[in-house]
Amino acid sequence: MFRENVSDLVAFITVAREGSFTRAAVRLGVSQPALSQAMRGLEERLGLRLLNRTTRSVAPTEAGERLLRSIEPQFAQIEGSLLALTQLRDKPSGIVRITSTQHAAETVLWPRLSKVMRDYPDITIELVTDEGLTDIVSARFDAGVRVGEFVEKDMIAVRIGPEMRQAIVGTPDYFKTHPVPKRPEDLTNHRCINLRRVTRGGYFPWEFEKRGREINVRVEGQVAVNSLELARNAVLDGLGLAYLPEDLVEEQIARKQLVRVLEDWCEPYPGYHLYYPSSRQHAPAFAVVLEALRFRG
């Protein structure tokens, strides 16, 4: 009875977190009918409904939520202890799941992670790009990557990239019909390309700093996107000014496809950091990835 409950409780945690029998079955490596039968058996033994099922989704009931909060941390601790034992193996192996912005993934993560996978063929990297602030614990990621100032205080943060700067850019043709802004406040008279917040809604403010003075400007324009690459395309098409990471447009600036303004108001800020829960026990595969990504200046 105990062994049967343990197996079904692991399956219950997976179904509850995935919100889908189909996805949970794939993750567990079992058939969907077998998984559904296991959940019905667990509910019958407990005499409680744990999951509300519809044709589109699965969600825990109140009893299911209470059970999930009670048992998930304990299973996570057991899983961590088992993973720690793999340090006795000759070769690090396993899956490392990381969530990151597209820009960080392309500029910082991928060049180093591709080498990790070549050097350690038993390590699998699952890299998911997301512009929002993902809850890595509930989404079951091993780590996340964000700009240092956006990392939660209860996380361990490891610097993996250099300081960054923003660049305000527009095309030469745009500036033929619009005056060059001399200070951030002048941007309110310009057409600007907004970047939408994925999680909190609204648009990201354009942040400036000069000799200790900080200014946030809310800009307006004809275009709003949720991708840095789309914002770059829009500014190259002459649709207004864009506020982008310096490295994303330095080539276009060098070729004089774009003109940079307000450079003296764009001071460096903390670059990308890898963050993970402070309670996490390092599996060998995660330790390898962490060491490969660590910034060394």
Disulfide bonds with the S-S distance in Angstrom:
none
